[in-house]
Amino acid sequence: MRLSDFDYHLPKHMIAQQPAYPRDSSGLMIIDKHTIYHRSFHELPEFLRFGDLIIANESRVIPARLRGNKDTGGKVEVLLVKQQKENNYECLIKGRVKNGQTIHFNHEITCTIRERVDTNTGYRYNIRFNCEDTLKSHLHEIGIMPVPPYIKEPIKNSTQYQTVYSSQEGSIAAPTAGLHFTDTLLNTIKSVGVGLAFIILHVGVGTFMPVRVEMVEDHVMEPEYYIINKAAADAINNVIASGGRLIVVGTTTVRALESACWQDGMIQPSEGWSEKFIYPPYKFKTPIGALITNFHLPKSTLLMLVSAYAGRQIMLDAYQKAIDKGYRFYSFGDAMLIMNREEEIHV
């Protein structure tokens, strides 16, 4: 398929600059076998049933964007991409730097540019951070939340870019489909007999790096680390065995599930690096009963994944309806509940 097959026009004013407050007041477009419904996210429990299992990504965003200065006074912005060992990181850098150069973040912490590496998606830099202990112990002191560049307004609080159930630090972008949940909504969901299971995929550049090739099949996803523990695997397998539905929250959760080991229709506890790239046509191993997701950027791997699940034309038509209805798009925007094609809602 061609990259242009996943393009659409979005007016800039429809890009959400702040999250909905409260979180679950965001819009919810529901797509079933024949119909599109327009609801609010807090009404989600009406479309769930006893015995369902919601699976979500509990990875927590780290303050991975660092702003510093060169000896010359020039400003530099560093985004941590991957820890290599100890205080050595692979990074993206905004600003001109050269090998051997020092960047200052405060009086105690500097970094040294070790080498520039050319990758399929642009230049990266291997950097050594200079501090008495680990960089991780200083991140909440010198780092800021790495919100996407299309969000122009500063967020009021770093927790706005974290899901309420996030627990394991490691992502450099939020698994945004989960931002709509509140503690109250989760309690309501549990009260109607719907289970919750949490897995991890630490979101890295693989999720948000743009596709730069015209033929989609030529794109290579960068690896991101996932973990599916025994408790999550057991919960998933029990629901499959009992005929319940798996309600998957977000594309990162889908990629973790699809990267795991499935045997005889059951998932095995596993962890490792996922390079899973999902685009149409794709045969899913995971029996996804419904997918909760946001409205994604044109030509993105995330739009390709939801198109593989629901159908490309169905998604493009739904996105146009969302634009016509005034839905809010991208990370802080509204949500979709995409039912399995065999599902039909009666309301």
Order of alpha helices (4+ residues) and beta strands (2+ residues): beta-beta-beta-beta-beta-beta-beta-beta-beta-beta-alpha-beta-beta-alpha-beta-alpha-beta-alpha-beta-alpha-beta-beta-beta-beta-alpha-alpha-beta
